Amino acid sequence: MPQLSRDRIVTTARDLADRDGLDSVTLRRLATELGVHVTSLYNHVATLDDIVDGIVELLFSEADIPESPRNWEEWVRGFVAAVGAVAVAHPGAFAALERRPVQGERALLSAEVALAAFARAGLSPATRCSNSGSRSPTRSTPRTAGRSSTGI
């Protein structure tokens, strides 16, 4: 039996989530899957959230996210395709991306590449923020799109 490690715990959690859904990933269930006592997990992970964060990092590292796009549109298309491929490959574990923030070195690199692509196109966070006040009150925004006047 392979030695217990954070990587083995997270990989097992991802596989369990893919097989039975993310809600099936519990410390007790993971311990059973790994053939160890539940307290042994705490030598490698702090909490269940730590494991779910690991799943997010693992999925993000498996995604073929563009590292040197020619322009922002290419980055967006590549990002959507990469995330879509991860969703297909890991349907159960993909729910982790909805519950926990994407963190880590790979995520930071991806954000920097995207921001650089947007900046080359003349789009910047400062420009976006300064233009937000000029929005028409009737214009649909991501937060209000599809909602009725009651907020539903």
Contacts in CASP RR format, 6 or more apart in sequence:
PFRMAT RR
TARGET T0000
AUTHOR 0000-0000-0000
METHOD contacts of the structure
MODEL  1
MPQLSRDRIVTTARDLADRDGLDSVTLRRLATELGVHVTSLYNHVATLDD
IVDGIVELLFSEADIPESPRNWEEWVRGFVAAVGAVAVAHPGAFAALERR
PVQGERALLSAEVALAAFARAGLSPATRCSNSGSRSPTRSTPRTAGRSST
GI
1 35 0 8 1.000
2 8 0 8 1.000
4 34 0 8 1.000
4 36 0 8 1.000
4 40 0 8 1.000
4 41 0 8 1.000
4 43 0 8 1.000
4 44 0 8 1.000
5 44 0 8 1.000
6 44 0 8 1.000
6 45 0 8 1.000
6 54 0 8 1.000
8 34 0 8 1.000
9 30 0 8 1.000
9 34 0 8 1.000
9 41 0 8 1.000
9 44 0 8 1.000
9 45 0 8 1.000
9 51 0 8 1.000
10 45 0 8 1.000
10 51 0 8 1.000
10 54 0 8 1.000
10 55 0 8 1.000
10 57 0 8 1.000
10 58 0 8 1.000
11 58 0 8 1.000
12 30 0 8 1.000
12 33 0 8 1.000
12 34 0 8 1.000
13 25 0 8 1.000
13 30 0 8 1.000
13 51 0 8 1.000
13 52 0 8 1.000
13 54 0 8 1.000
13 55 0 8 1.000
13 93 0 8 1.000
14 55 0 8 1.000
14 58 0 8 1.000
14 59 0 8 1.000
14 90 0 8 1.000
14 93 0 8 1.000
15 93 0 8 1.000
16 24 0 8 1.000
16 25 0 8 1.000
16 29 0 8 1.000
16 30 0 8 1.000
16 33 0 8 1.000
17 24 0 8 1.000
17 25 0 8 1.000
17 55 0 8 1.000
17 90 0 8 1.000
17 92 0 8 1.000
17 93 0 8 1.000
17 95 0 8 1.000
17 96 0 8 1.000
18 90 0 8 1.000
18 91 0 8 1.000
18 92 0 8 1.000
18 93 0 8 1.000
21 92 0 8 1.000
21 93 0 8 1.000
21 95 0 8 1.000
22 52 0 8 1.000
22 55 0 8 1.000
22 92 0 8 1.000
22 93 0 8 1.000
22 95 0 8 1.000
22 96 0 8 1.000
22 99 0 8 1.000
25 48 0 8 1.000
25 51 0 8 1.000
25 52 0 8 1.000
25 55 0 8 1.000
26 48 0 8 1.000
27 38 0 8 1.000
27 41 0 8 1.000
27 48 0 8 1.000
27 51 0 8 1.000
28 38 0 8 1.000
30 38 0 8 1.000
30 41 0 8 1.000
30 51 0 8 1.000
31 37 0 8 1.000
31 38 0 8 1.000
31 40 0 8 1.000
31 41 0 8 1.000
34 41 0 8 1.000
45 51 0 8 1.000
49 100 0 8 1.000
52 96 0 8 1.000
52 99 0 8 1.000
52 100 0 8 1.000
53 100 0 8 1.000
53 103 0 8 1.000
55 93 0 8 1.000
55 96 0 8 1.000
55 100 0 8 1.000
56 96 0 8 1.000
56 97 0 8 1.000
56 100 0 8 1.000
56 101 0 8 1.000
56 102 0 8 1.000
56 103 0 8 1.000
57 102 0 8 1.000
57 103 0 8 1.000
57 104 0 8 1.000
57 106 0 8 1.000
57 107 0 8 1.000
59 86 0 8 1.000
59 90 0 8 1.000
59 93 0 8 1.000
59 94 0 8 1.000
59 96 0 8 1.000
59 97 0 8 1.000
60 86 0 8 1.000
60 102 0 8 1.000
60 104 0 8 1.000
60 106 0 8 1.000
60 107 0 8 1.000
60 110 0 8 1.000
61 106 0 8 1.000
62 86 0 8 1.000
62 89 0 8 1.000
62 90 0 8 1.000
63 82 0 8 1.000
63 83 0 8 1.000
63 85 0 8 1.000
63 86 0 8 1.000
64 81 0 8 1.000
64 82 0 8 1.000
64 85 0 8 1.000
65 78 0 8 1.000
65 79 0 8 1.000
65 82 0 8 1.000
65 83 0 8 1.000
65 106 0 8 1.000
65 110 0 8 1.000
65 113 0 8 1.000
66 74 0 8 1.000
66 75 0 8 1.000
66 78 0 8 1.000
66 79 0 8 1.000
66 82 0 8 1.000
66 113 0 8 1.000
67 109 0 8 1.000
67 110 0 8 1.000
67 113 0 8 1.000
68 113 0 8 1.000
69 75 0 8 1.000
69 78 0 8 1.000
69 113 0 8 1.000
69 117 0 8 1.000
71 117 0 8 1.000
71 120 0 8 1.000
71 121 0 8 1.000
72 114 0 8 1.000
72 117 0 8 1.000
72 118 0 8 1.000
72 120 0 8 1.000
72 121 0 8 1.000
72 123 0 8 1.000
74 117 0 8 1.000
75 113 0 8 1.000
75 114 0 8 1.000
75 117 0 8 1.000
75 118 0 8 1.000
79 110 0 8 1.000
79 114 0 8 1.000
83 97 0 8 1.000
86 94 0 8 1.000
87 94 0 8 1.000
115 125 0 8 1.000
118 124 0 8 1.000
135 141 0 8 1.000
140 146 0 8 1.000
END
